[in-house]
C-alpha cells in the first residue's frame, strides 16, 4: 500500500528456512517495478535506486530486525546409561538432542507435561520431561516398572514425543518440530543404545530326571533336573 503518498509499504511474511542476523535488502537495485510504475504527481518516473545497505537510511541502519525462520528439529535420541540389562527400579535417562537451543515451559499439572512413550511390552511407559530447557538436549528419566520388558529399548513411533500442554520453542520463538527418527533407524534410541529391559522373574516350569524309569538301589546316582 501507499500509492498517493510519499511512503510505500511492502509486507514481508517470513517463510520457514529464512534467516538473517540483520534484515537488509539485496542491493541498491532491489526495488523492481515488475510491470508496474512509480510516478510523481507530474508524471516523472521515480528513481528506484536504494541507499546502499549499511549506510545511513538503509533498512539495516534504521532497524535491527533478526529473522529466525529455522525450526528446531530432533537430531538424535540416546541415553547416558550403559548398554546392558536393567530391572525394575533402575533409572534410565533418555536424552533427546535438537538442532538448536530450545526452551521448555511446563504447565502446573504434572499429567500435562511433555512426555515420550517407550515400547515396554504389554504396557507402554510414558516418561515425563525432566530437564534441559535452555540447552539443545532434553532429558526424560525412565524408571523401570515391574512387568516392563524390551529386547532393545525404543520409543513407539516417530510421534512418540508428545508436547501435551508444554511449550517447546527455539530462542526465536518458533515451535520445535518434535518428530523423532523412525524407531530402529539411524539416530534413534534403539540404534544408538542396546538397553535390555527384563523385569520378569524366572519361574520353575518342570522338575524331572534324565535317568530311565525303573528301580534303583543304594549308591545309585539319580540326577534331578529343575527347568526354568
Secondary structure, DSSP 8 states (H G I E B T S, - for coil): --TTSS---------TT-EESS---SSTT----TT---B-TT--B-------TTSTTSHHHH----EE-----EEEEEESS-SEEE-TT-EEEEEEEEEEEEEEE--SSGGGS-EEEEE-TTS-EEEEEEE-TTEEEEEEEEE--TT-EESS-EESSTT-EE-TT-EEEETTS-B-------TTSTTSHHHH--EEEE-------EEEESS-SS---TT----EEEE-
